[in-house]
Amino acid sequence: MRMVARTEHALHGEAHGRAHRAASARGYMTGFLLSVILTAVPFWLVMTGVRHDALTIEAVVTGLAAVQIVVHMVFFLHMDVRSEGGWTMLALIFTLLLTGVMLSGSLWVMYHLNANMMPMSAEDMRNMP
């Protein structure tokens, strides 16, 4: 009886392992296909010049890039709110916040440096060392 129980347990574990590998392979394939689509669509938009409005194209490409980041995090990095007690998600939120502060601060400084520079005439430019 004990041997039968161990055999059933081993078979159940093996079947569970196969099912887990199949689900994992299916998840990786889904992530890969989504990544290819999310890369091909912006490439097609830019290369064919479907729209001549650069701001719209930039917004679409940026939006699709953000979606692709989420696809990579979910399908390849397996990040969700349950993994490691939520610490990976907290680290991601902190990283995004820090990156946003650095990016917006850098853009703010560059804009104000450009706006506050003294204008130079063509004569001043010719006399520069």
N, C-alpha and C positions, 0 to 999 in steps of 0.2 A: 504494500500500500504506500509506503514511504517513497519508493522508487517511482511509482506512478505520479505521485504529487510533485516530486522534483522534476520529472519529465514534463508534466503539464506546465509547471512554472517556467521551465526553460523555454518551452515552445511559445508560451505567452510572451516572455521577454524578447524572444527572437522576432516574433510577429510585431511586437510593439516597436522594436528597433527598426525593422523594415518600414513600418508605417511612418515612423519619425523621419527616416532618411528620405522617403518618398515625399513627405510634406515639405521637408527642407529643400529638396531639389526642385519641387514645384514652386516654392517661394522664391528661390534664387532665379529660376527661369522667368517668373513673373516680374521680378525686379529688373532682370536684364532686359526683357522686352520693353518694359516701361522706360528704362533708361535710354534705349535705342530710339524709341519714339520721341522722347523728350529732348533728344539731341538732334534728331533728323528734322523735326518741325522747325525749330529756329534757324537751322542751317538752310532749309528750303526757303523760309521767309526772307532771309537776308540775301541769298544768292539769286533768287528769281526776281526780287524787287516787286513782289505782289502789291505792296502798298508803298507809296512814295513818302508817306508821313513818317519821318524818322522817329518822332516821339512815340507814336503808336507801336512801331516795331520794337523800340527799346523797352517799352512797358511789357509787351508780350514776351520778349526774350527774358527779361528779368523775372516775370511771373513764372514762366516755365522752368527757369533755373531754380527758383525757390521750391517748386514742386519736385524737381529732381533731387534736391537736397533731402527733402522729406522721404522720397522713395529710397534713397541710399541708406538713410538712417533706419528706416523700418525694415527693409528687405535684406540689407547686407550687414548692418551693424546691430540689428535686432534690438533697437532701443524702443522702449515704451515706458509708461509710468510705473509698471510693476517690476522691471528689471532692477536688481540690486537695491531694492527698497526705495526706488525713486531717485537715488543719488545721481545716476547718469543723466536723468532728465534735468535735475537741478543744476548739474555742471554745464549742460548744454544751454540752459536758460541764462546762466551767469556769463558764459562765453558769448552768447548773442548780445546780451546787454552791454558787455564790455566792448565788443566789436562795434556796436552801434554808437556808443559814446565816443570811441576813438575816431570812427569814420566821420560822424557829424562834426566833431570838434576840429578835425583836420580840414574839412571842407569849409567850416566857418572861418578858421584862421586864414586859409588861402583866399577866400572871397574878400575878407577885410584887408588883407595885405595888398591885393590887387586894387581894391577900391580906394585905398588910402595912399597909394603911391603918388608921388609928385609927378605931374605931367611934364614931359620934356618936349621942347620944340625940336625941329629938324636941325637947327643951328647948334643947339646944345648937344645933340647926338653926334654931330660931326666933330665937335671939339673935345669929345671924351678921349681919355688916354688909351 
